[in-house]
């Protein structure tokens, strides 16, 4: 049975140089997680499409370092998101094999909700198994 960690995070996106002859936008980002996960995240996002028209997609990888419950360590998240005709799909997963130190053997998924005020809320469903 997975454990569920809940809280919020703040994100700061920084545009980087475009990729593939300007067809792909690049963003570096930093996150600060609060709540059941007290951690810092750093990542890289690549996106294509036209978000203002309601059609785009992105992929991202980030490392997360801090404390989850009573364990300290790090893990990576991989993300996949699309917007098609204004409908959003978003998938976050803990990258298999990425857990380090007290979070070695972690697996799970993260669910993201953006509140009307723009705040980001997460629910991380995870399991810790012996590596």
N, C-alpha and C positions, 0 to 999 in steps of 0.2 A: 504494500500500500504506500503510495507516494506521500511525502511530507509536503505541505504547502507553506511557502514563505510569501508574505505580502508586504507591500510598501509602495514607495514612490521613487522616482528618479528625476533628476534634472539633466538636460543634455545641452551641450554647446557644440554646434556644427561649424566647421571652418572649411570653406571652399578650397579645393586644391586645384592643381593643373588638370585640365581635361585629358582624357585618354582616347586612343583610337581616332586620331585626326579630329577631335572635338565632338565625336558622336556620343561619348560617355562622360558624364559629369562625375567628378570625384569629390568626396567630402571626408575630412578627418573629423572625428568626434571624441569628446570626453563626456563621461557620465559620472554622476554621484548618486549612488543608491542609498536610500534610507529605509528604515523599518527592520524587518526580519533579516534582510541582507544589508549589511553596512559595508559598502565597497566602492571602489573607483573602477571605472571602465574606460578603456581606450579602444578606438576602432577605426575602421576604414569602410566607407560606403561607396559603391559604384551604382550609378543610375542612368537610365535611358528613357526616352519618351518625352511626353509633354504634360507634366502634371497640371498645368493651368487648364488644359483641355479635358482633364479627367482620364488620361491614358498614359501610364508610365509604370516602370518597375525598378526595383533595386535589389541588390544583394549586399550583405555586410558581414564582416567578421570583427568580433571584439574580444578583448581579454578583460576579465573581471577579477580583481584582487581585493580580498578583505575577509570579513567574517560572516558566515552563514550559520545561524544558530550559535552553537558553542564551538564551531570549527573554523579555523583560519586556513586560508589557502587561496588558490586561484583556479579558474576554469575559463573556457572560451565559449562564446555564443555565436552561432551562425544564424543569419536572418535572411528571409526571402519575402519580399512584399510586392504587391501589384495594386494598381488602381485602374479599373476598366469601366468606362462610362460612369465614373464617380463612385463605384463600389470598390471598397478596399478589402484586400486579403493580406494577412500578415502571419508569418510563421517564424517563431524563434525556437531553436533547439540547442541544448548543450552539446557542444562538439564532442563526439565519443573520444575517449582517451586523453582529453585535455585537462582533467583534474590533477592538481598538484598539491603537495603537502597534506593538510587535513581534509582536503576535498578530493583526494585521489579516489577514483572509482565512481564519481558523480555522473548521473544521467538525468535527463528530464527535459521539460519544455517550459517556456515562459509565455504567459498571456499578458498582453498590453492593452490598456484602456486609456484613452485620452479624454479627460473630463471636459465639459463645456468651457471651463475656465482655462483650458490648455495644459493643465497639470497631467503628468504621466504617472499611471498607476500600474504596478505589476503584480502578478501572481506567478510564482515559480513553483511548479510541481516537480519535485526531485526525489531521487533515491540515491543512497550512498551504499555501494557494495564494495567488498574487498576487491582490490585490483588483481 
